[in-house]
């Protein structure tokens, strides 16, 4: 999800955050806290949201999300106390593109993210479905009142044909989880499995890739990954949207041997950045796969661009760097 907002975070985002946090401080003075049905502590004066105020996500605990995990039959991970992330990788699929056997962590990693607000719980996700599963998944989502906000592909020529559909809904968290479960039941997405005790080695010059991109990646299931948030605040007109909901640039490297890699992922951009990113990618001989939106009401309006290439890993990282720098990324930590 994304929004239409300030292009310069120094003025706009700071002012928006000051307005929201300042309102929270004022509302908190002299008020009492209470616990809602899930056990989450909230400020009573803030529970009734005033028109024109952007809602911040509520801080939660793992315990708050236990009913969601039970409804889904899958356990997630709480990120920064606000976003409950449930991974939905297609480990069952054997997908190839341009002669490369795609590992699930490179391109096939679906997910469902939940965030609690004072007016309900938000669901945002991306489901990886085969072409034969897609109609049944669509029908199940629509029957559950879960919106589809995007439908696209992450890869060029591929076998078998695979689609990615983004979903969004607001409401009771357990009902949202039950509705999502009905859509997952229309697929062959396998049940969750624990991560391996040790990560497989990454046969790439990861130090060189880190240096070229100006930040450190993470090994995950044989894939070397970078997740980069934007500097500016994003909202949907009513709610502040944490980057962890899926509003980030993802860059993934899959080793191919001899320090070569296949790269796939997507850049998150505002409209003025799109052409600059395209030009930077093409200058580095990186193919453009898709250009689309993930959300319907994001502010500022965000666009996402998927890409693909195979070559020396460090060479690809150097080619990706100008495109990344054009998207107003947060500094490397």
N, C-alpha and C positions, 0 to 999 in steps of 0.2 A: 504494500500500500504506500502511497506517496501523496504529497501535497504540493500546492502552489503557494510559495511563500517568498521570503526574502532571498535575494541572490547573494547578499553579503551578510554572513552570519553575525559579524561584529555589531551591526545595527539591528537588523530584524530579529534574528534568533535570540540575541541577548535581551532585546526588549520584550519579546514574547515570553521568554522564560522568566524575566523579572516580573511581568504581569501575573503569570501563573503562580510562581512561588510566593510573590508578595501577597497575592490573594489568599494563598494557603496559610501564610503566617498570620494575617489579620483574622482569618476565620478561626484559627486555632486559639486565639487569645480568650481565656476565660470560658472555654467550652470543655465538655467532657467527651471522652472517647467511649465507643461501644464496640461490640463484636457482632459481625453479621453472621448469617447462618453457617458460613464456611469457617468461622473462627477468626477471620481477618479483622484486625482492629482498624476502625475508621473514625474520623472526627465527625461527630453528629452534625455540626453546622455545615460540613462540606457534603454530607450525603445528598442533600437536595441541591443539585447543581444549578447555578444561576445562568441564565441565558447569556451567551457571548463569552463565557469563560471556557478555556480549553482545559479539559480534564487530564490530569496526570495519571499514569497507571498506579494502582495500589500495590504497595509492598506485600508480598505473600511468603508463605513457607511451603516446603515440600508437602507437608501434611494437608494444606489447603487444596492441593491438586490430586489427592488420593482418589476422590470420587471420579475424577476425569480419567485417571489411569485405569480404574476398574471398569468404567464404561467402555473405554477403548480396548481394554485387554493389553495395554502397552504402557510401560513406564517411561516417563520423560525426564528431562533435566531442567531444573530451575536456573534461569540465567539472570544474574544481577538482581534477584529477588522480585522480578516483574514478569518475565516471559517464561512460560512453561513450554519447553521445546520437545516435541516428540518426533524422532527420526523415522522416516518411512522409506528406506532404500529398497530398490528393486534388485535384491540379490538373486532373485529367481531368473532374471532375464539374461540371455546371452546376446548382447547387441554388438554389432560391428559397424564401423563406418570408415570408409576409405582404407579397408584392410586392417584396421586397428580393432582389436577386441577391447571393448570399453569396460573398465572396472566400475562397479557401482559408485564408488566415491568420486569418480571424475565427472559423471554427468547424470547418474541415475538416482540421486539422493533426494527423494521427496521428503516432505516434513509437514507437521501441523504445529502451529504456535498459538498459545492462548495467553491473553493478558487481561487482568481484572481491572475494571473501572467502577466508579460509583453508580453508573447506570446499567451495568451488566458486564459480561465477559465478552471479549473480542476473540474471534477465531480467524487466523490468517494462515494459509498453507499453500502448498504446491504438490499436487499428486502426479506421479509418473504412471501413465496408463498405456496399455497397448491400444492399437486401433480398434480391435474387436471389443475391448473392455469399455472404451470411451462412451458409447451410447448408454450402457447400463449404469455407469458411474454418474453421467449427467442426470439421468432420470432419478437416481437415488438422492443426489444432492438437491435437486429441485424439489423433490417430495419432502425433504427435510427442511426446506426453507433456507438452504445454504447457497449463497450466490456464487456464480462463476464469474471471475473478473478478468480472466485471460485464458487463452488457449493457443499454444504455439509449440515449436520444437526447439531443442537445444543443440541439435546436431544436423549436419547436412545429410547426404545420402546415408541411410541407415537400414539395417535389417535385424530384426523385424521393425515395422513402423511403430514409433513410440511418440506419444504426445504428453505435454505437460499442461495441466489445468490449475490455475490459481483459484483459491476459494476464500470467501469472506462471509462472516455472520456475526451478529451481536445477540446475546441472550443469556439464558441459564447455562452454565458451563457443562452440566451433565447432559442436558438435552442436546447441546451442540456436539458433545462427544458421541452421543448415541446416533445422531444424524450422520456424523462423519463415519462412524463404524459401519453404517448401512452401505455407504459408498465403498469403503474398503472391502467389505464382504463381496462386492461385485468384481473384485480384482483377485489376482493371485499374489498380491503383496505378502511376503512371508511374515510370520510372527517375529517379534523382536528377539534378538539374540545378544548375549553379553559380548562386549568388546574383547578382543584377544588380550591375554595377559601382557604380551609384548607386541610392539609395532614391528611389522616387517621392514627390512632395510629399504631405504630410498636410493636407488642406483642413479643418482644425479649429483651434480656439483651444487648442493644446496647452499653452501656458503657463497658461491658465485651468484646464484639466483637471488639470495637475500640481499647481497650488495647491490645488484642491479635494480631491484625493486625498492630498496631503501627501507626494508622492514624484514622481520623474521617470520618465516612460514612455519607450518605445523604438519607433522607427519600423521596421516590418518588412513589406516587400512591400505598402505602401499601408495597413497597419493600424497603429494606435497601441496598444501593448501594455504591460501591467503584470503582472509576476510577483512574488508576495509569499509568502515562506516564513513558517511559524509559528515562534514563539519556542521551543516545547518540543521536546525530543528525541523521536523516534519510533522504534519497533523492532517486530520481528515475533515477539518472544519469544526469538530467537536472534541476530538481526543488527540493528545500528543502521542505520537507513535514511536516507541523505542526502536532503535536500529535493529535490535535482536529479533523483531518480528519478521525480518527478511529484507530490510531496506539497505542492503549492503552490496558492495562489489565483491564478487567471488572469482578468484583466479586459481585454477587447479592444474597441476602438472602430473602426468602419468608417465613413469619411466618406460622407455622403449628399448633400452640397451645402448651402450656406447655413449652415454651422457645425452642421448636424444630423448625428447619428450613429446607427448601429445598434450596440448593445452585446450581447455574448455572452461567456460564460466560465463559470467555476465557483468557488464559495467552498469552502475546506476548513475543516471545523468539527468540534468535539467535540459530543457530544450536548447538553450544557447550552446551547450557543450557537445551536442550530438555530432555535428559535422566535424568538429575538431578531433573527437575520439575516432570517428570513422577514418579520417585522413591519417591519423597516427598509426592505427592498426594496419591499414593498407600499405603504408610506407614500410612497415616491417613484414610485409607479405603474410599477414594474418587475415584469414577469411572472416567475413561478416556472415552470421547465420540468421539472426532474427533481430528486429527492432520492434519493441512493443511496450505497452504499459502492463503493470501488474495490478493496478488499483483503479477505481472509478472516481474517487473523490479526494485524492491526495493533493496536498498543498505544501510546497510547490509541486507542480505536475512533474512526475518523474518518469523517465523512460529507461528501458533496460535493453542492453545489446549483448547478444550471445556471439561468441567467436570460436574459431577453431584453427589450429595449425599444428604441424609436426616439424621439428628441427632440433638443433642443439638447444638444451635447456637454458643456458645462460644467454644465448643469442635471442631466444624468445623473450626472456625476462627483460632484456634491454629494449626490445621492441615494444613491450607492454608498458614500460615506465612512462613515456610521454602521454599515453592514453590515460593512465591512472592519474598522473599529475593534473590532467585537464578536468578532473571530476571533483575538485575541491575536497580531497580526502582528509580525514583526521591525520594528524602527525603520527608517525610510528612511535610506539611506546618502548 
